[in-house]
Amino acid sequence: MDSPAKSRVERGTAFAMAMGMLVTALSATLIGLQAQLVRVEVEVARGVPSFELVGLAEASVRESRVRVKAALAQMGVDLSEYRIIVNLAPADVKKTGSAFDLAIALATLAALEIVPEASFAETLLVGELSLAGSVQFVRGALPLLLGARQRGIKKAIVPAYNEAEAGLVSGIDVRVVALLEDLVAGLRGEQSIAPAKPGWNKEERAPPLDDLSEVRGQLHARRALEIAAAGGHNLLMVGSPGAGKTMLARRLPTVLPPLSVDEALEVMAIHSVGGLLPPECPLSFTPPFRAPHHSISEAGLVGGGDPRPGEVSIAHRGVLFLDELPEFRRAALEALRQPLEDGVVTISRAYGTATFPARPLLVAAMNPCPCGYHADGTDRCTCTVDRIRSYRGRISGPLLDRIDVQVALPPVHVSALAPSRPGESSAAVATRVAAAREIQLDRMERGETTAPTNATIRPAEAARVSASSAEGLSLLTSAAARYGLSARAYGKVLRVARTIADLEGKTAVSRDHVSEAIQLRLLDRFHTRPSAGRPMASTP
């Protein structure tokens, strides 16, 4: 090499050393359930000590500077002589959470030539660091890995605390680490990095602790529960305290079909984003059951925050039980209207939108009046007309319109509580429910409908597959005119009638099916108008 050329190379090398070394690592952030890949660019150069982080990062991400510096110091890496700049790209996507710590730390070590950059090239790096250098649990590891696999990423490194989730994802080589120091040794070829255990520890569906056989009386309500489970219909139960509303609702999951593998993964991904998965979590095929307290906020019920899923999404493909329905905040209940109709929750923020699935079976329970004893056949109710009207008015008409099955529960007579032969078990009811669900699934596979349950099929599909006889349609038309059913309620009655026919294994919807569906829509006692000007002690 001639002298002028050599001189230019030397000057270029010196300039590069002064400017520092740039290393890129790969991480990801979640927008709803969708994984957004993030390039973590780290430049390290000698100069005035500083650690800057840019790229639309929230507070928990910006705080990674402190965690990374402390973790590296535990390994004997002193950053006091360096100017460090971290850029999270793309810069117009908001970054949330603490999962970027691992990528920032490794890119910094590579810039200092402690680990080779090629050792983690095209590898998803997810993990939070403690000040001592341990790799901590992160929320959303499962959807992050699923998103990385979808985008062609072949390798990933996650915390050992997330191994149960990581083992569920096939098609990607996932390694787990507990200490940053061990990871560095592994990347330098000094030791191996443990792979995540493949597959899952399948949770066996044990016999339910709560069984329908324990329910005494309430045959009408048990029938409504079975129909709701068979067609995925939302259910409202109105009755006096002690009538069995909560007892019935808590036994609904015992008659629902188990989740498929894809459904279980979808539910588990939502719970992972919500930080609800324990470290040693098997893949559960049992539909989730959520029963939030009536003091829950709107964000807690439908989702919000950074954002995170609300109870309506956490209960996806399971049961969302709202006990004491009128006691919930009006804004929170009204926020349920769109998810109940569309099956998704879209949370809008200044930096974008996040979407969570929200298709639970809603079960609500309430008293007929503030004291709870209106129309129970006794003189215990002391509520005035205005109090009853105000109490019932807490539930808006549009929300009630979205509840397919509405039943009144009379008080259980003491004689029904005496020891006797147990009622029908959950297993027997679950068998009929599974058979009805299979009929609905067959219709979808044949292209007759676009949804696996009658409750979620489109209006045109409902009119076609639920077409009844002339007598049935005439009965429904008369009921709609007499009780003022909306077009939505009309369609829901048809869907419930279709489910009743499916439970009986009938191809056609008969007049009897329509008649029962209408009865399950009308709450005679609940809608009874009290006489004006006096307290109510019994049904007028």
C-alpha positions as CSV (number, residue, x, y, z in Angstrom):
1,M,0.0,0.0,0.0
2,D,1.5,3.4,-1.0
3,S,2.1,6.0,1.7
4,P,-0.7,8.4,0.8
5,A,-3.3,5.6,0.9
6,K,-1.9,4.2,4.2
7,S,-2.1,7.7,5.6
8,R,-5.8,8.0,4.7
9,V,-6.6,4.6,6.3
10,E,-4.8,5.6,9.5
11,R,-6.7,8.9,9.6
12,G,-10.0,7.1,9.0
13,T,-9.3,4.7,11.8
14,A,-8.5,7.4,14.2
15,F,-11.6,9.3,13.2
16,A,-13.8,6.2,13.7
17,M,-12.3,5.7,17.2
18,A,-13.0,9.3,18.1
19,M,-16.6,9.0,16.8
20,G,-17.2,5.7,18.6
21,M,-18.6,2.3,17.6
22,L,-22.2,1.7,16.6
23,V,-23.9,-1.6,17.3
24,T,-27.4,-2.6,16.6
25,A,-29.5,-5.2,18.6
26,L,-33.1,-6.4,18.0
27,S,-35.9,-6.1,20.6
28,A,-39.7,-5.5,20.4
29,T,-42.5,-3.6,22.0
30,L,-46.2,-4.4,22.2
31,I,-49.0,-2.3,20.7
32,G,-52.1,-4.1,22.1
33,L,-51.4,-7.8,21.2
34,Q,-49.2,-6.9,18.2
35,A,-45.4,-7.1,18.4
36,Q,-43.5,-4.1,16.9
37,L,-39.8,-4.9,16.2
38,V,-37.5,-2.3,17.5
39,R,-33.8,-1.7,16.5
40,V,-31.7,-0.8,19.5
41,E,-28.8,1.3,18.2
42,V,-26.0,2.0,20.7
43,E,-23.1,4.2,20.0
44,V,-20.2,4.2,22.5
45,A,-17.3,6.7,22.4
46,R,-14.8,8.2,24.7
47,G,-15.7,11.7,25.9
48,V,-17.6,13.5,28.6
49,P,-19.5,10.7,30.5
50,S,-23.2,10.6,29.6
51,F,-26.0,8.1,28.8
52,E,-28.7,9.4,26.5
53,L,-31.7,7.5,25.3
54,V,-34.0,8.7,22.5
55,G,-36.8,7.2,20.4
56,L,-40.1,8.1,22.0
57,A,-39.5,6.1,25.2
58,E,-41.8,6.2,28.2
59,A,-40.5,6.5,31.8
60,S,-39.9,2.8,32.4
61,V,-37.8,2.6,29.2
62,R,-35.8,5.7,30.0
63,E,-35.0,4.3,33.5
64,S,-33.2,1.4,31.8
65,R,-30.1,3.7,31.7
66,V,-29.8,3.3,35.5
67,R,-30.5,-0.5,35.5
68,V,-28.0,-1.2,32.6
69,K,-25.2,0.9,34.2
70,A,-25.6,-0.8,37.5
71,A,-25.8,-4.3,36.0
72,L,-22.7,-3.8,33.9
73,A,-20.9,-2.4,37.0
74,Q,-21.6,-5.7,38.8
75,M,-19.6,-7.4,35.9
76,G,-16.7,-5.0,36.3
77,V,-17.6,-2.9,33.3
78,D,-16.9,0.8,34.0
79,L,-18.8,3.3,31.8
80,S,-17.5,6.4,33.5
81,E,-15.2,7.2,30.6
82,Y,-17.8,6.9,27.8
83,R,-20.5,8.8,26.1
84,I,-23.3,6.5,25.3
85,I,-26.2,7.2,23.0
86,V,-29.1,4.7,22.6
87,N,-31.7,5.1,19.8
88,L,-34.8,3.0,19.7
89,A,-36.0,2.9,16.1
90,P,-38.5,3.5,14.6
91,A,-38.6,6.7,16.5
92,D,-42.3,7.5,15.9
93,V,-43.5,4.3,17.7
94,K,-43.9,4.7,21.5
95,K,-41.8,2.3,23.5
96,T,-43.2,1.0,26.8
97,G,-42.1,-1.5,29.4
98,S,-38.7,-2.7,30.7
99,A,-38.0,-5.4,28.1
100,F,-35.3,-3.3,26.3
101,D,-32.7,-3.6,29.1
102,L,-31.2,-6.8,27.7
103,A,-30.8,-5.5,24.2
104,I,-29.3,-2.2,25.4
105,A,-26.8,-4.0,27.7
106,L,-25.6,-6.4,25.0
107,A,-25.3,-3.7,22.3
108,T,-23.2,-1.7,24.8
109,L,-21.0,-4.6,25.6
110,A,-20.5,-5.3,21.9
111,A,-19.6,-1.7,21.3
112,L,-16.9,-2.1,24.0
113,E,-15.8,-5.3,22.2
114,I,-16.6,-7.5,25.2
115,V,-19.0,-9.7,23.2
116,P,-19.0,-10.2,19.4
117,E,-21.9,-8.4,17.7
118,A,-22.4,-11.4,15.4
119,S,-23.3,-13.6,18.4
120,F,-26.7,-11.9,18.8
121,A,-27.3,-10.7,15.2
122,E,-31.0,-11.2,14.1
123,T,-31.8,-12.4,17.6
124,L,-34.8,-11.0,19.5
125,L,-33.6,-9.8,22.9
126,V,-36.2,-9.4,25.6
127,G,-35.5,-9.0,29.3
128,E,-35.4,-6.6,32.3
129,L,-32.2,-6.2,34.3
130,S,-32.0,-5.9,38.0
131,L,-29.2,-3.8,39.6
132,A,-27.4,-7.0,40.5
133,G,-27.4,-8.2,36.9
134,S,-30.2,-10.8,37.0
135,V,-32.6,-11.1,34.0
136,Q,-36.1,-10.4,35.3
137,F,-39.6,-11.4,34.1
138,V,-41.3,-9.3,31.5
139,R,-44.9,-8.9,30.5
140,G,-46.0,-10.1,27.1
141,A,-43.2,-12.5,26.3
142,L,-45.6,-14.9,24.5
143,P,-47.1,-12.3,22.0
144,L,-43.6,-10.8,21.5
145,L,-42.3,-14.2,20.5
146,L,-45.3,-15.0,18.3
147,G,-44.9,-11.6,16.5
148,A,-41.1,-12.2,16.0
149,R,-41.8,-15.6,14.5
150,Q,-44.4,-14.1,12.2
151,R,-41.8,-11.6,10.9
152,G,-39.2,-14.3,10.2
153,I,-37.0,-14.0,13.3
154,K,-35.4,-17.4,14.0
155,K,-33.7,-16.9,17.4
156,A,-34.6,-15.3,20.7
157,I,-33.3,-14.8,24.2
158,V,-35.8,-14.3,27.0
159,P,-35.7,-14.4,30.9
160,A,-35.7,-17.8,32.5
161,Y,-38.8,-16.6,34.4
162,N,-40.7,-16.6,31.1
163,E,-39.7,-20.1,30.1
164,A,-43.2,-21.5,30.5
165,E,-44.5,-19.0,27.9
166,A,-41.5,-19.3,25.6
167,G,-41.8,-23.1,25.4
168,L,-45.2,-22.7,23.8
169,V,-43.8,-21.1,20.6
170,S,-42.5,-23.5,18.0
171,G,-40.6,-22.5,14.9
172,I,-38.1,-20.2,16.7
173,D,-35.0,-21.1,18.7
174,V,-35.7,-19.6,22.1
175,R,-32.9,-19.5,24.8
176,V,-33.5,-18.6,28.4
177,V,-31.1,-16.8,30.8
178,A,-31.2,-15.9,34.5
179,L,-28.0,-13.8,34.8
180,L,-26.5,-11.3,32.4
181,E,-23.0,-12.6,33.2
182,D,-24.0,-16.1,32.1
183,L,-25.4,-14.8,28.9
184,V,-22.2,-12.9,28.1
185,A,-20.2,-16.1,28.8
186,G,-22.5,-18.0,26.5
187,L,-22.2,-15.4,23.6
188,R,-18.5,-15.6,23.9
189,G,-18.5,-19.3,23.6
190,E,-17.4,-20.0,27.1
191,Q,-20.6,-21.9,28.1
192,S,-23.9,-23.0,26.6
193,I,-27.2,-21.0,26.8
194,A,-30.1,-23.2,27.9
195,P,-32.9,-23.6,25.4
196,A,-36.5,-23.2,26.5
197,K,-38.2,-26.5,27.2
198,P,-40.3,-27.3,24.1
199,G,-44.1,-27.9,24.3
200,W,-46.2,-27.3,27.4
201,N,-47.3,-28.9,30.6
202,K,-50.9,-29.5,29.5
203,E,-53.3,-28.8,32.3
204,E,-55.7,-31.7,32.8
205,R,-59.3,-30.6,33.3
206,A,-60.1,-31.7,36.8
207,P,-63.6,-32.3,37.9
208,P,-65.1,-28.9,38.8
209,L,-65.3,-28.0,42.4
210,D,-68.6,-26.2,41.7
211,D,-71.2,-28.4,39.9
212,L,-74.6,-27.7,38.6
213,S,-75.9,-30.7,40.6
214,E,-75.6,-28.5,43.7
215,V,-78.2,-26.0,42.5
216,R,-81.6,-26.6,44.0
217,G,-84.7,-25.5,42.1
218,Q,-84.4,-22.7,39.5
219,L,-85.2,-25.0,36.5
220,H,-86.0,-22.0,34.3
221,A,-82.7,-20.4,35.2
222,R,-80.8,-23.6,34.6
223,R,-82.3,-23.9,31.2
224,A,-81.4,-20.3,30.4
225,L,-77.8,-21.0,31.5
226,E,-77.6,-24.0,29.2
227,I,-79.0,-22.1,26.2
228,A,-76.5,-19.2,26.9
229,A,-73.6,-21.7,27.0
230,A,-74.7,-23.5,23.9
231,G,-75.0,-20.4,21.7
232,G,-72.6,-18.0,23.4
233,H,-75.4,-15.7,24.4
234,N,-75.1,-13.0,27.0
235,L,-77.3,-13.6,30.0
236,L,-79.0,-11.3,32.6
237,M,-80.4,-12.8,35.8
238,V,-82.7,-10.7,38.0
239,G,-83.8,-12.0,41.4
240,S,-83.9,-11.4,45.1
241,P,-80.9,-12.0,47.3
242,G,-80.3,-15.7,47.8
243,A,-82.1,-16.7,44.7
244,G,-79.0,-18.4,43.3
245,K,-77.8,-15.8,40.7
246,T,-74.1,-15.9,41.7
247,M,-74.2,-19.7,42.3
248,L,-75.4,-20.3,38.7
249,A,-73.0,-17.8,37.2
250,R,-70.0,-19.5,38.8
251,R,-71.0,-22.8,37.4
252,L,-71.3,-21.6,33.9
253,P,-67.6,-22.4,33.0
254,T,-68.2,-26.0,34.0
255,V,-70.6,-26.5,31.0
256,L,-68.6,-24.6,28.4
257,P,-66.5,-26.6,25.9
258,P,-62.7,-26.6,26.5
259,L,-60.6,-24.2,24.5
260,S,-58.7,-25.4,21.4
261,V,-54.9,-25.0,21.3
262,D,-55.2,-21.8,19.2
263,E,-57.8,-20.4,21.5
264,A,-55.8,-21.3,24.6
265,L,-52.7,-19.6,23.1
266,E,-54.8,-16.5,22.3
267,V,-56.1,-16.3,25.9
268,M,-52.7,-16.9,27.3
269,A,-51.2,-14.1,25.2
270,I,-53.8,-11.6,26.6
271,H,-53.0,-12.7,30.1
272,S,-49.3,-12.4,29.4
273,V,-49.7,-8.8,28.3
274,G,-51.7,-8.2,31.5
275,G,-49.0,-9.7,33.6
276,L,-51.4,-12.3,35.0
277,L,-49.3,-15.5,34.2
278,P,-47.5,-17.2,37.1
279,P,-43.9,-18.3,36.3
280,E,-44.9,-22.0,36.3
281,C,-48.0,-21.8,34.1
282,P,-49.4,-24.7,32.1
283,L,-51.4,-24.1,29.0
284,S,-54.9,-24.0,30.3
285,F,-57.8,-25.2,28.1
286,T,-60.4,-24.1,30.7
287,P,-62.3,-21.0,29.7
288,P,-61.4,-18.0,31.9
289,F,-63.8,-16.7,34.5
290,R,-63.6,-13.1,35.7
291,A,-65.7,-11.4,38.3
292,P,-64.6,-7.8,38.8
293,H,-65.9,-5.8,41.8
294,H,-68.5,-3.2,40.9
295,S,-66.1,-0.4,42.0
296,I,-63.9,-1.1,38.9
297,S,-63.1,1.9,36.7
298,E,-63.8,2.2,33.0
299,A,-60.1,1.5,32.1
300,G,-60.1,-1.5,34.4
301,L,-63.2,-3.0,32.7
302,V,-62.5,-2.3,29.0
303,G,-58.8,-1.5,29.1
304,G,-56.5,1.5,29.1
305,G,-53.3,2.7,30.5
306,D,-50.1,2.1,28.5
307,P,-52.4,0.4,27.2
308,R,-53.3,-2.9,28.9
309,P,-56.2,-5.2,28.5
310,G,-59.3,-4.8,30.7
311,E,-61.5,-7.4,32.2
312,V,-63.6,-7.8,29.1
313,S,-60.5,-8.9,27.2
314,I,-59.0,-10.9,30.0
315,A,-62.3,-12.9,30.0
316,H,-62.0,-13.4,26.2
317,R,-63.5,-16.8,25.2
318,G,-64.6,-17.3,28.8
319,V,-67.1,-15.7,31.2
320,L,-67.3,-12.1,32.4
321,F,-69.5,-12.0,35.5
322,L,-70.9,-8.7,36.6
323,D,-72.6,-9.1,39.9
324,E,-74.8,-6.3,41.2
325,L,-74.9,-4.8,37.8
326,P,-76.6,-1.4,38.7
327,E,-73.8,-0.7,41.2
328,F,-71.2,-0.5,38.4
329,R,-70.2,3.0,37.2
330,R,-72.5,4.1,34.4
331,A,-69.5,5.1,32.2
332,A,-67.9,1.7,32.6
333,L,-71.1,-0.1,31.7
334,E,-71.7,2.1,28.6
335,A,-68.1,1.4,27.5
336,L,-69.1,-2.3,27.2
337,R,-71.6,-1.7,24.5
338,Q,-69.1,-1.6,21.6
339,P,-67.1,-4.6,22.7
340,L,-70.2,-6.7,23.2
341,E,-71.2,-5.8,19.6
342,D,-67.9,-6.0,17.8
343,G,-65.9,-8.5,19.9
344,V,-62.8,-6.2,20.1
345,V,-61.7,-3.2,22.2
346,T,-59.8,-0.4,20.4
347,I,-57.9,1.9,22.7
348,S,-56.8,5.2,21.0
349,R,-53.9,7.2,22.2
350,A,-52.1,10.2,20.7
351,Y,-49.3,7.9,19.4
352,G,-51.6,5.3,17.9
353,T,-54.2,2.7,18.7
354,A,-54.1,-0.7,20.3
355,T,-56.7,-3.5,19.8
356,F,-57.5,-6.4,22.1
357,P,-60.0,-9.2,21.4
358,A,-63.0,-9.1,23.7
359,R,-65.5,-11.9,23.1
360,P,-66.5,-13.2,26.5
361,L,-69.9,-14.6,27.5
362,L,-71.3,-11.8,29.6
363,V,-73.3,-12.9,32.6
364,A,-74.9,-10.1,34.7
365,A,-76.9,-10.4,37.9
366,M,-79.0,-7.8,39.7
367,N,-81.8,-7.3,42.2
368,P,-85.2,-6.2,41.1
369,C,-85.0,-3.1,43.4
370,P,-82.6,-1.4,45.8
371,C,-83.7,-3.5,48.8
372,G,-83.9,-6.6,46.6
373,Y,-87.3,-7.9,47.6
374,H,-89.7,-6.4,45.0
375,A,-92.1,-9.0,43.6
376,D,-90.8,-11.9,45.8
377,G,-94.3,-12.6,47.1
378,T,-93.7,-11.1,50.6
379,D,-94.2,-7.7,52.2
380,R,-90.5,-7.1,52.8
381,C,-90.0,-4.5,49.9
382,T,-90.2,-0.9,51.1
383,C,-88.9,0.7,47.9
384,T,-90.9,3.6,46.4
385,V,-91.8,3.9,42.8
386,D,-89.1,6.5,42.2
387,R,-86.4,4.5,43.9
388,I,-87.2,1.5,41.8
389,R,-87.3,3.5,38.6
390,S,-84.0,5.2,39.5
391,Y,-82.4,1.9,40.3
392,R,-83.5,0.2,37.1
393,G,-82.5,3.3,35.2
394,R,-78.9,2.8,36.0
395,I,-78.9,0.1,33.2
396,S,-79.4,1.8,29.9
397,G,-81.8,0.5,27.3
398,P,-79.0,0.1,24.6
399,L,-77.0,-2.1,27.0
400,L,-80.0,-4.3,27.9
401,D,-80.7,-4.6,24.2
402,R,-77.4,-6.3,23.8
403,I,-78.1,-9.0,26.3
404,D,-79.7,-12.0,24.5
405,V,-81.2,-13.9,27.4
406,Q,-82.9,-12.2,30.3
407,V,-84.5,-14.3,33.1
408,A,-86.2,-13.6,36.4
409,L,-85.3,-15.9,39.4
410,P,-88.0,-16.3,42.0
411,P,-87.0,-17.0,45.6
412,V,-86.2,-20.7,46.2
413,H,-88.7,-22.3,48.5
414,V,-87.2,-23.9,51.7
415,S,-88.6,-27.3,50.7
416,A,-86.3,-27.3,47.7
417,L,-83.3,-27.0,49.9
418,A,-83.9,-30.2,51.8
419,P,-81.5,-33.1,51.1
420,S,-82.8,-34.9,48.0
421,R,-81.5,-36.5,44.8
422,P,-79.0,-34.1,43.3
423,G,-79.9,-32.2,40.1
424,E,-78.4,-32.8,36.7
425,S,-74.7,-32.6,36.7
426,S,-72.5,-30.1,34.8
427,A,-71.0,-33.0,32.8
428,A,-74.5,-34.0,31.5
429,V,-75.3,-30.4,30.5
430,A,-71.8,-29.9,29.0
431,T,-72.4,-32.9,26.7
432,R,-75.5,-31.3,25.2
433,V,-73.7,-27.9,25.0
434,A,-70.8,-29.5,23.1
435,A,-73.1,-31.2,20.7
436,A,-74.9,-27.9,19.9
437,R,-71.6,-26.1,19.5
438,E,-70.4,-28.8,17.0
439,I,-73.6,-28.2,14.9
440,Q,-72.8,-24.4,14.8
441,L,-69.2,-25.1,13.9
442,D,-70.3,-27.4,11.1
443,R,-72.4,-24.6,9.7
444,M,-69.4,-22.3,9.7
445,E,-67.2,-24.9,7.9
446,R,-69.9,-25.4,5.3
447,G,-69.9,-21.6,4.6
448,E,-73.4,-21.0,5.9
449,T,-72.1,-18.7,8.6
450,T,-68.9,-16.8,9.4
451,A,-68.8,-17.3,13.2
452,P,-68.6,-20.5,15.4
453,T,-71.5,-19.5,17.7
454,N,-75.0,-18.4,17.0
455,A,-74.6,-15.3,19.2
456,T,-71.9,-13.9,16.9
457,I,-73.3,-14.6,13.4
458,R,-74.2,-11.7,11.1
459,P,-77.8,-10.5,10.9
460,A,-78.2,-11.8,7.3
461,E,-76.9,-15.2,8.4
462,A,-79.2,-15.3,11.4
463,A,-82.2,-14.6,9.3
464,R,-81.2,-17.4,6.9
465,V,-80.2,-20.2,9.3
466,S,-82.9,-19.3,11.9
467,A,-85.7,-19.0,9.4
468,S,-88.8,-20.3,11.2
469,S,-92.2,-21.5,10.0
470,A,-94.9,-18.9,9.2
471,E,-96.4,-19.5,12.6
472,G,-93.1,-18.8,14.3
473,L,-92.4,-15.6,12.4
474,S,-96.0,-14.4,13.0
475,L,-95.5,-15.0,16.8
476,L,-92.2,-13.1,16.8
477,T,-93.7,-10.2,14.8
478,S,-96.6,-10.0,17.3
479,A,-94.2,-10.1,20.2
480,A,-92.0,-7.4,18.7
481,A,-94.9,-5.1,18.2
482,R,-96.4,-5.7,21.6
483,Y,-93.3,-5.4,23.7
484,G,-91.5,-2.9,21.5
485,L,-88.5,-5.1,20.6
486,S,-85.8,-3.3,18.6
487,A,-84.4,-4.6,15.3
488,R,-81.4,-5.9,17.3
489,A,-83.6,-7.6,19.8
490,Y,-85.6,-9.2,17.0
491,G,-82.4,-10.7,15.6
492,K,-81.3,-11.9,19.0
493,V,-84.5,-13.7,19.5
494,L,-84.0,-15.5,16.2
495,R,-80.4,-16.5,17.2
496,V,-81.6,-17.8,20.6
497,A,-84.4,-19.8,18.8
498,R,-81.7,-21.3,16.5
499,T,-79.7,-22.3,19.6
500,I,-82.7,-24.0,21.2
501,A,-83.2,-26.0,18.0
502,D,-79.5,-26.9,17.9
503,L,-79.8,-28.3,21.5
504,E,-82.6,-30.5,20.3
505,G,-80.7,-31.5,17.2
506,K,-83.4,-30.0,14.9
507,T,-82.6,-28.7,11.5
508,A,-85.6,-26.3,11.3
509,V,-86.6,-23.6,13.9
510,S,-90.2,-24.3,15.0
511,R,-92.8,-22.1,16.6
512,D,-92.1,-23.7,20.0
513,H,-88.4,-22.7,19.7
514,V,-89.4,-19.1,18.9
515,S,-91.9,-19.1,21.7
516,E,-89.2,-20.2,24.3
517,A,-86.8,-17.6,22.9
518,I,-89.3,-14.9,23.4
519,Q,-90.0,-15.9,27.0
520,L,-86.2,-15.8,27.6
521,R,-86.2,-12.2,26.4
522,L,-89.0,-10.8,28.5
523,L,-88.6,-10.1,32.2
524,D,-92.2,-9.9,33.3
525,R,-91.5,-9.2,36.9
526,F,-88.5,-6.9,36.1
527,H,-90.5,-4.8,33.7
528,T,-93.7,-4.7,35.8
529,R,-94.5,-1.0,36.4
530,P,-95.2,-0.4,40.1
531,S,-98.3,1.5,41.2
532,A,-97.6,5.2,41.7
533,G,-97.5,7.0,45.0
534,R,-96.9,4.1,47.5
535,P,-94.1,1.7,48.5
536,M,-94.0,-1.6,46.8
537,A,-94.3,-4.8,48.8
538,S,-95.4,-7.3,46.1
539,T,-96.2,-7.6,42.5
540,P,-99.0,-5.2,41.5
